[in-house]
Each structure stands twice: as structure tokens, then as C-alpha cells.
Amino acid sequence: MDLENRLYFRQWLAGRDFARRDPIGGQMANYVYAVGDSVTKDVVLVDPCYAIDELLALTQKDGMNVRGALATHYHPDHVGGDMFGHSLQGVRELLTKCPCKVHVQRDEVPWVKHVTGCGDSDLATHSSGDIVLVGQIPITLIHTPGHTPGSQCFLVQNRLVAGDTLFLQGCGRTDFPGGDPRQLYLSLTQKLAHVPDDAVLYPGHAYDPRGQQALGITRRENAVFKPKSEAEWLAMFG
């Protein structure tokens, strides 16, 4: 089997596919992704949050076994922790049910530890360009700072799981702790420049009724790609 045929890829929306009774999950409209190998039955969860038991049940229903988690960034609606006085389930609860590693960019480690309570032994730290192998499926990690210092995107079989770095319309905010508008501009225009237009963009939130679309369409239609220079971009979005 070629890799495309053995790829297991699922996009689940909080408030619709899981965490239906969680008002915060429904309001935040987070996507959680499952990426794995349909032959070996190994899978990793991208940004597991809100309802860990339900996410595990979804993977188990498909006969898959969770072997790890990938964190796009440290915000509690993606990895769990305290948000506005509400305690959200996330990677810490996942680790108690299925011992594994949480894969994070090196610059994001102190932030993830602070928010989730995870320790060094819970985390697998990475640099940009590292590959996480799930079964025989390679997932390339791309460091895209700006929304947070260690934000990262995942490229797998021409699918770009972008977290809050890039949405179908708009991009992640830079006014939260660790945000940097110049770094986000460089991430969008340089770090992601090598990802082809025919790659399919999968965002971290359902801010658009379409769950995904070709990256080339996003580059043509998304306002964050309209400025012609860094100075113009910062004037508009910084």
C-alpha cells in the first residue's frame, strides 16, 4: 500500500462530533485531528481537548490505538488547562489514560508545562523540520511562531494542519502572551512558503463553514496575504 491509501485522517469538531454538552467547546469551535496508519492501527491526536474519553472512543471505534499527541501551541483550548476560571481537559488527562508523549516545539515547552502541569518526561521536544513517524506515516513539523513562540503546523500527505497559525479566513491573534506579529508575518510568508498551493489547509477552529480548502485558495482569498510588504502587513494586522 502507498502512504496515501494507508493514511488514517480524521477532523472532529468540538460541540458537534464530541463534547456536545460542553458549552465552552461549542463556543470555541476547536478542531481535533487524528492522524495515523490504518495498517498498523497507530494514531496520534492533534490538540486533544475538552472530552478525552470521547476522543479515545472515536479512535477505538475505528480500531485505532492512540500512541501520542501533537500540540500546535500552548493555549488551553488546544492542550487543556485553566481558561477564564474553567478547567479544560487536555493532554494531561490523555496521558493518564494512555501513556505516551506530547510532541511540542522546543520554544513552546515552558508554556505547555505551565498551562498543563506536564513535566519534561511527558514531552517530546522538537525543532522545525523534525518528522514524527506514526506507523509508517511521516508527519513533518514546521515551526511557525507568531501566535505563540512555539506554534507549529503539521504537514502530512499534502495536508497542512495549521492550528491557529492560519485559518481559512484570517490568522491567529498576536496580542496574547508570547505573541509576535512580525514573527507571524514571517511564518505565513516564509516558513509556509514551501507548502504547495495544492496542499489542503486544515485550521484549528471552525471560523469558516468550510472545514478545509486548498492552500492556494486561501492565499488568494485570505486578507492576511493581501499586504505586499512586512511594513504594510504590520500596519494592518500588527
Buried (B, 14 or more C-beta within 10 A) or exposed (E): EEEEEBBBBBBBBBBEBBBEEBEBBBEBBBBBBBBBBBBBBBBBBBBBBBBBEBBBEBBEEEEBBBBBBBBBBBBBBBBBBEBEEEEBBBBBBBBEEBEBBBBBBBBBBEBBBEBBBBEEEBBBBBEBEBEBEBBEBEBBBBBBBBBBBBBBBBBBBEBBBBBBBBBBBBBBEBEEEBBBBBBBBBBBBEBBEEBEEEBBBBBBBBEBEEBBBBBEBBBEEBEBBEBEEBEEBBEEBB
